[in-house]
Each structure stands twice: as C-alpha cells, then as structure tokens.
Amino acid sequence: MTNDHTEEADLEMTDAVETLAGRLATIRTGKASPAMLDSVRVEYYGALTPLKQLANVGAPEPRLLTVVPFDRGALGDIEKAIHAADLGLNPMNDGSIIRVPVPELTEERRRDLSKTVREYGEQGKIAVRKVRQQINDQIKKGDDLTEDEQHGTRDEVQKLTDRFCVDIDKIVNSKQAEIMEI
C-alpha cells in the first residue's frame, strides 16, 4: 500500500509539472514558437476548434509564424481568431497562408512576462503541495499501515514534493532566462 501512495503522488505531481510546462510554452519570448498559438480557438462550422486541428503552424524564421489551413475557406476565421486571442500578434492573410510576425519584446514587457512565469511556477508548486496534502490525508485515514509505515510513506512523499519543487524552479528559471535573452 505504501508504494501505491508514492506512485499516486508521483503521477499527480508529474501532471502538475506538465501542466505548468504547457502553460509556459504559450508565453511569448520574442522568438516564434508554434506553441504560442496553442490557446487559439477558431469558430469553425459553429464549433470552437483548436487551431492546430485546422492548420499546420510552423516557425520558418525566428520572428515569423506561418499558419497553413487544411481548408482554405477557414483562412478568414483563423485570422479573426488569432486577432481575438489577444496575444499581441498581427496576422497577415495572403489568400493561401497566414503569416504572423512576432514583434520584439520591450524590456518592460520582458519583466512583466518574467513575473507571470514566476506566478505560474508558484501555482505549480501549490498544486504539488496540494497533492502532498491529499496523499498525507489518505495515509492518515488508512488503517492498513502501521505507524512506522505511515511515517516512512510521508517521508517518501515529502522527498517527491521537494524534487518536483526543484524541477519547477529549474523550468521557471529556464523560461525566465529565455524571456530576458535579447
């Protein structure tokens, strides 16, 4: 049973870190990345559809994204959706492809984004700690563990928590360095 608790904690903490990494991938660093458009939803035949299901998104140059729709009839809708996503991007439609230039970030904007990354990192740590608390509560309620086993399992869960918090710090520091890089 002890192993079940640590495995569950590991899985849930891994999910929290993956969620954080996904959120950070959408933050603009001044370099073009197809992940920047992951949050864009397009009104397509009456349904909000993720952009990546309607088009290939590429980054052929460091400051340019290209969006090539599978259905050319969706070009206008895709262009509107990118505008509406409020990402600070200005798409240009040439009739067959949408080019999205990625502007240079100002120093003030870099600081704001760095602060946002730090906040996301803190939210990730909170999620990891919440998992630790839930697992510890399960351990307390479990009648099938001796007191020594409970203590050992809680120690293992704490080690996992510490490891994931260090991982989150590394991810956040890496993203902040990427943002501040000119």
Buried (B, 14 or more C-beta within 10 A) or exposed (E): EBEEBBEBBBEBBBEBBEBBBEBBBBBBBBBBBBBBBBBBBBBBEEEEBBBBEBBEBBBEEEEEBBBBBEEEEBBEBBBBBBEEBEBEBEBEBEEEBBBBEBEEBEEEBBEEBBEBBBEBBEBBBEBBBEBBEBBBEBBEEBEEBEEEBBEBBBEBBBEBBEEBBEBBEEBBEEBBEBBBEE
